[in-house]
């Protein structure tokens, strides 16, 4: 049935009962996340919402760090969002990771720079990508701690319980990097 050309009263408009709450939650998430491109971020937000995936939303608003010389777009909050979205998998498909990166309006040159540090064709070990992201922020140990990792004195940062670990023997078993065997580029 086509919509009437003119609306005369509120009774002619049907508003789904869940719409006001969806828009309210979306608005709060946009304010907390402060995306550079709201439309691109909104597409990622509603795609994740419709699939039941973790939303690309920061836990709280982040104020710019005065010591950061250049704005890379990548922050602890953005890494936490990616971690919420990807930590349930040991390996993350690069196409999926790229889509999540774009949804957060992060610069693609930074994504490519991270992947050049451990080139893979199809997927990368999530914990390794997270560590590379932390190192891009500077101060690996401090950043990892802020993301929920623990460190005993004199030891390397360890992931929280249940996230798995990246061990040297595992690294050797998969060809020296975080890619699964046979995925390493020549």
RAWO-V445487 format. One record per residue. N is the residue number from 1. NEAR is the number of other ideal C-beta (glycine too) atoms within 12 Angstrom. D_FIRST is the distance of its C-alpha to the first C-alpha in Angstrom with 1 decimal. Layout:
# RAWO-V445487
N NEAR D_FIRST
N NEAR D_FIRST
This chain:
# RAWO-V445487
1 3 0.0
2 4 3.8
3 9 6.5
4 10 9.1
5 7 12.2
6 7 14.5
7 11 14.9
8 9 17.6
9 8 18.5
10 8 18.4
11 8 16.8
12 12 13.4
13 12 13.9
14 10 14.0
15 13 16.9
16 10 17.8
17 8 21.3
18 12 22.9
19 13 21.8
20 12 24.7
21 14 27.3
22 20 26.1
23 18 26.3
24 13 29.7
25 19 31.1
26 28 30.0
27 17 31.6
28 20 34.8
29 31 35.0
30 28 34.7
31 18 37.4
32 24 39.7
33 35 39.2
34 26 39.4
35 31 37.9
36 21 39.1
37 20 35.6
38 20 33.0
39 15 30.0
40 24 31.9
41 34 32.9
42 26 29.4
43 22 28.2
44 37 31.0
45 37 30.5
46 22 26.8
47 22 27.7
48 26 30.6
49 23 28.6
50 12 25.9
51 15 28.8
52 8 30.9
53 23 33.7
54 25 36.0
55 31 34.6
56 39 36.3
57 34 37.6
58 29 41.1
59 23 42.8
60 17 43.8
61 17 44.1
62 24 47.0
63 12 49.3
64 15 50.8
65 19 54.1
66 6 56.9
67 9 58.8
68 18 56.1
69 9 57.2
70 14 54.1
71 16 50.5
72 25 49.5
73 30 46.2
74 37 47.4
75 36 48.4
76 32 49.3
77 32 46.0
78 41 44.1
79 41 46.5
80 33 45.7
81 40 42.0
82 40 42.6
83 37 45.0
84 26 42.4
85 32 40.1
86 35 42.7
87 28 45.6
88 16 44.4
89 24 45.3
90 25 48.8
91 29 47.6
92 32 44.5
93 23 42.9
94 30 43.4
95 16 39.9
96 26 38.5
97 35 41.1
98 27 40.4
99 26 36.7
100 39 37.7
101 36 40.2
102 27 37.8
103 36 35.3
104 45 38.2
105 31 38.7
106 37 42.3
107 21 44.2
108 20 44.1
109 16 47.8
110 28 48.7
111 32 46.8
112 18 48.6
113 20 51.9
114 34 51.5
115 30 50.9
116 16 53.9
117 21 56.1
118 31 55.2
119 24 53.5
120 34 51.3
121 20 49.1
122 21 46.4
123 31 46.9
124 40 49.2
125 38 50.7
126 34 48.7
127 36 51.8
128 36 53.5
129 41 50.6
130 44 50.6
131 32 54.4
132 34 54.0
133 41 51.5
134 33 53.9
135 23 56.7
136 32 54.7
137 31 54.4
138 20 58.2
139 18 60.3
140 22 59.0
141 23 60.7
142 16 59.4
143 30 55.8
144 32 55.8
145 20 57.1
146 24 54.3
147 35 51.8
148 24 53.3
149 31 56.1
150 19 59.5
151 20 62.9
152 11 66.3
153 7 69.3
154 7 70.1
155 12 67.2
156 20 64.1
157 28 60.8
158 23 59.2
159 28 55.6
160 19 54.6
161 10 55.0
162 10 52.5
163 26 51.5
164 20 54.1
165 24 56.8
166 30 57.8
167 17 61.3
168 13 63.8
169 10 64.4
170 22 60.7
171 21 60.7
172 12 63.5
173 16 61.8
174 26 58.8
175 21 60.7
176 19 61.6
177 31 58.2
178 35 55.0
179 31 53.3
180 24 53.3
181 20 56.0
182 14 55.3
183 23 52.8
184 21 55.3
185 17 55.3
186 7 58.7
